């Protein structure tokens, strides 16, 4: 075996198996055909999922990666196959998702000559990949694959693209697997600096109103149990950002919820009042900070991030710590004083928590949403979430993949999140069309769990063709909930609030989603009022196969609370949606004026 | 906006320079000059770039994010030897040939080509000296000119080398150290 000649394509397959890859999502085409030819012999070890569009393949690989923490793999051919992957690659870059994208390229003899299906994908993806390669020589394949997976998975994870010419796939050689990584410019810092960690601890111990903000880094480094220990030992309240959701159980008494544009009022107010903000593994995205110059004005900020360029980029930082969230948290726990030493801090955090809960009681929060009385033809979206979250909890382990828009914010706000990697969404890039294919990837990663794709009717229609893939792969554990309001709802909400209801380009028609589901060969259920929600969801669970539920919700409901773009998170539109079941025609916004809080 | 001189060592790989330049464009850093060439270490090239940016620390950190980039320093405040080279083709008939030759001598420049109506002058010096020389030549009529852009090296024994970093432990050591 060791001195056997292999084709470049066979080397690619061997390399993937060596990297622990079990499943790949892709679509073949001319320039990648040698790889598909070789793949056939490896089909018992490398599962290939044929997608219906390369964007779907990319998102599916992301969903797989986000559900497992492993590197997701997607494949496209040269030209349009490669450019169709671009959106998913950019999405993975923004959300630090480990991804390896493999693309075929025209033969090196015609490279640069505008050959059929030639596109400079390495050039195109340069700013949206962590790194990328163009391989023209079979000799480079073992090293490049090893490096690509190493780069994608370590440090701050991200997408790596490998573009391989057709002749490199077809050439033959005896592979040398004993290759060393040659990456002198890449050595991520994992251990936090002890001096800085002590500095941070000093700030935390002296704080009267400290907050922990947990981001994606906590989940990616697997630091949720350390986070929980730290919170419990210090009594410091924990905020979870959109991507931090699941890093800290929401039913925990120290969990206060999500910050930012659609965060809870009491959370944003707590940020504005806090004296020490300990951000671990979050990047102070503008959707979290609002107007950055007014963010947490009273706070000394401790920022832990594995990527030095994130520190000080958006928010001024008092104590920067470069390192892996889990390592840093472990080091902090080691340095933490005993119970007596923490007594003062506990006194402070108890008072602080009481204050936060008092603020919470005065403002809208998820507990205030309850299922409403039955009214024919009337379905507020909040009812869907209230009932869905109850059933999710009753039915046990679940994953929810959301798309982008109103339904995404409602899911983040209104569903209960207990465990890491159960909430997956497109955060940084905000890619509509993410949910269905990503749920497909997650469903392959977690065959024993129910994976819900929650999407709007806009995003759903961008990638719904992947239902065909779901059917072909027999993924019975995918359940799709379309929150169908006949609008690109989030844009419509902005138009309503800030553009005097000028609904330019937002009203949206769709096919009959139930019939569409049936055309794909899956079960479709239409839900038109609250009384039907429970039955539909239970039926989706009990049905042995993929299900689509078309929740035809009230059309013009808004997501509140809300911080208008560019405003301080202290300026929230706080009005709760007043839903009047007696009159289905009434729209719900009462007071769109920002109220200073 | 402040001008900063940044020296970066990077792997001599196809695409490395392109990635760096792409980064400057995408993050909105304006490049005043850029010069790249080989170094004492095989497969390592050295880039000297003069950028305009409000936040040079971000520039350095963003460069460090590139996998090909091995080491980055902002040498703006360091004592450095800065050099730039210019080739200037200046109009020079028999009337003012002698005068131009005298000026070239004053500026330590070399006349490398003489034709009936023109001369090419090679000039090496600090960017400001090159600038002055060009201004002095301008009245004679500059027919063609090119400049290499600044290259810079920090004075003294300390070396900005790749080799020692290949053995060191911690990518972006300097960026991390600066933060800590």
Contacts between the chains, C-beta under 8 A, distances in Angstrom:
chain1	res1	chain2	res2	distance
A	122	B	15	6.6
A	123	B	18	7.3
A	126	B	15	7.2
A	126	B	18	6.7
A	126	B	19	5.6
A	126	B	22	5.2
A	127	B	22	5.6
A	127	B	23	7.4
A	127	B	26	5.1
A	130	B	67	7.1
A	131	B	67	4.3
A	132	B	15	7.7
A	134	B	14	7.2
A	134	B	15	7.4
A	151	B	67	6.2
A	155	B	171	7.8
A	183	B	67	6.4
A	184	B	11	6.9
A	184	B	70	5.0
A	184	B	162	6.7
A	184	B	165	6.5
A	184	B	166	4.6
A	185	B	10	6.8
A	185	B	11	6.3
A	185	B	66	7.1
A	185	B	67	5.6
A	185	B	68	5.6
A	185	B	69	5.0
A	185	B	70	4.3
A	185	B	71	7.9
A	185	B	171	6.6
A	186	B	67	4.9
A	186	B	171	5.4
A	187	B	168	7.9
A	187	B	169	6.8
A	187	B	170	5.5
A	187	B	171	3.4
A	187	B	172	7.7
A	188	B	171	5.9
A	188	B	172	8.0
A	189	B	170	5.4
A	189	B	171	7.0
A	189	B	172	6.7
A	189	B	176	5.3
A	193	B	176	7.5
A	193	B	180	4.5
A	195	B	180	6.8
A	196	B	180	5.4
A	307	B	65	7.1
A	308	B	61	5.3
A	308	B	64	6.8
A	308	B	172	5.3
A	308	B	175	4.5
A	308	B	176	5.7
A	308	B	179	6.2
A	309	B	58	6.8
A	309	B	61	3.7
A	309	B	62	5.5
A	309	B	64	7.0
A	309	B	65	5.6
A	309	B	175	7.7
A	311	B	179	6.0
A	312	B	57	6.9
A	312	B	58	7.8
A	312	B	179	7.6
A	313	B	58	6.4
A	320	B	179	4.3
A	320	B	180	7.2
A	322	B	172	7.7
A	322	B	175	7.9
A	322	B	176	4.7
A	322	B	179	6.0
A	322	B	180	7.5
